[in-house]
Amino acid sequence: MKEKVLLFHFTDEEILARMQLALLINKVGAKKVERKDYCQSVGYLAGVAGKKAAEVEYDGPELEEPMMIMCMDSRRIDELLTAFRRTGVPRIAYKAMLTPTNSDWTPLELYEELKREHEAMHKAGGQTEKSDQ
């Protein structure tokens, strides 16, 4: 599978342009996922071999916040997040690395998990706005 980033609900064209620059510099592909595809598994959207398409289209509400799923190893993720900072991409709260576990989840399921984790971190009071993208 080729390195790529799946982008969900990114609507700000300036931010997208800055992200595209960082992705281009790092030779990473991007796929803007349409809302109708939120019933597909994350693995299918990422192009993981053997993942089959769901036969339904999503027609529910859009995600509340943008989300990205990075389909690459952790070293490359660190490089990409650094490139995002350098190109002026604001911090993205809902982001994940594609894993064998979450590859079977839908974007909606992954978003809800990230949202719970994000709220738990902030409720614990420990997480401040770091520069980790």
N, C-alpha and C positions, 0 to 999 in steps of 0.2 A: 504494500500500500504506500502510495506517495504521500509525503508530508503535506498536511493541509490543516486549515482552520475552518471550522463550520461556524458561520455567523447567523445569529438569530435576532431579529427585531432591531437591527442597526439601521436607523433612518437618517441620521445626521450625515449629510454628504461630505462635510469637511472632515469629520472623524473617520469616515470610510476612506477618504483619500489619503489621510495620514497612515491609516492601517495598511492600505494597499502599498504605500511606499515602503514601510517596514517589511511587509511580506515579500515584496520584490527584492529588496536588498538581501534578505535571508533565503531567497529562492524557495519560498513556501507558497503553496497554492491556497486559494480561498474559495469557499462555496457559501453563497448567501442562500440560506434555506428559507423557502417560502412557508407561510403559515399553513397552507393546505397539506404540507408534508410533515406536520407535527405528530401524525400517527405512525410514522415510520420509525424503525429503531435507529438509534444513533449510529450503530455499526453499519447499517445499510446506507445511511446518508454519507458515512465516511468512506464507503467503498470496500468494507471488509468482506473478503471472500466468504461465500456461503450464507451471507445474510440475505434473507428474502424480503421482498417488498410487501407491505401491508396493502390490502385491497380496498382500503377506505381512505377517504380524504377527511382531514380535520376541518371543521367549520365553526369552531368555538372562538373564544376571545384570544387576542394576542397576548404574549408574555407582557408582564408589567415592566420589566427592565430588559436591556440587551443581555445576551448570553453568548459565550463562545466556547467551543470545544476544540482543543488542540490535539491533533492526531500526529504525535511525534514523541520522542523520548524527552525526559525531564531536562537534560542538558540543552537541547534545542529549544525547549519551552523557555528556559531562562534567557537564552540569547534573544528569542523573539520578544519577550517582555521588556528586555533592555532596549531593543530597537523601537518598541512602541513608545517607551518613555522618551527616547531621543527624538522621535518624530512628533511628539506632543499629543499622543493619544491619552485621553484622561483614563484614570483608573477604572477598570471594569470589574464590578463586584462579583458577577456571576460568570465564572470561568471554570473549566475542568479539563483534565487530561482524559483522552479516550482510554478506557481500561477494558479488560475482558468482562468485568462485572457490568459496567454501565453501557457497554456496547449493545446490550439487549434491551435497554430502557428506551422509552420514547423521549424526545426533547422535553415534553411536559413533565414527565417523571423526574428527569435529571434536574430540571429547573426547580421543582418543588424541593428536592433534596438539597440543592445549593442554597435555596432560600432559607431552609431550616438551619443549615450550618451557619450561614451568614448571620441570621438572627441570634443563634445561640452564642456565637463569638461576641457579638455586640452586647448581648444581654449580660454575658459574663464580665463585660467591662474591660476586658484585657486588650482587645484589638483596637489599635488606633490606626489612622490612615497612614499606612506604610507606603513605601515606594515600590511595592511588589506588583504593581499594575493591578 
